Amino acid sequence: MFDFYSEHYDLFMHKYHLRSNVESNFLMVKRKFGSHVRSKNEDSRDNEILCIFLCHNILLLIKGIFEFGIFPDFEKMCNEADCTLIN
C-alpha cells in the first residue's frame, strides 16, 4: 500500500476521500440513531437499517432546506429519472 501511495498519490487520495466520506456518514448515523439494531430476524434487521438511512437522508434534506436555503425540485428530478411511482 505504501508503494501505491508513493507512486499514485492522486488516485490514492481520491479513493481515501471516498472512504472517509462513507465512514463519516456511518458515524453520523450511529450518533443520531445509536449503534445497535434491535430486530432479531434478518429481514427485519435489513429493513430497520434501510429505514434508519432513509430517516438520515430525510434529515439531511431538511437541514439543507432550512440551514443552507437549498430547495430541491423533486418534480424535475422525478421527470428526469422517469418516476412512475408518484403518478
Contacts in CASP RR format, 6 or more apart in sequence:
PFRMAT RR
TARGET T0000
AUTHOR 0000-0000-0000
METHOD contacts of the structure
MODEL  1
MFDFYSEHYDLFMHKYHLRSNVESNFLMVKRKFGSHVRSKNEDSRDNEIL
CIFLCHNILLLIKGIFEFGIFPDFEKMCNEADCTLIN
4 12 0 8 1.000
5 12 0 8 1.000
25 56 0 8 1.000
28 56 0 8 1.000
29 52 0 8 1.000
29 53 0 8 1.000
29 56 0 8 1.000
32 56 0 8 1.000
32 59 0 8 1.000
33 52 0 8 1.000
33 55 0 8 1.000
33 56 0 8 1.000
37 45 0 8 1.000
37 48 0 8 1.000
37 49 0 8 1.000
38 48 0 8 1.000
39 45 0 8 1.000
39 47 0 8 1.000
39 48 0 8 1.000
61 72 0 8 1.000
64 70 0 8 1.000
65 71 0 8 1.000
65 72 0 8 1.000
78 86 0 8 1.000
END
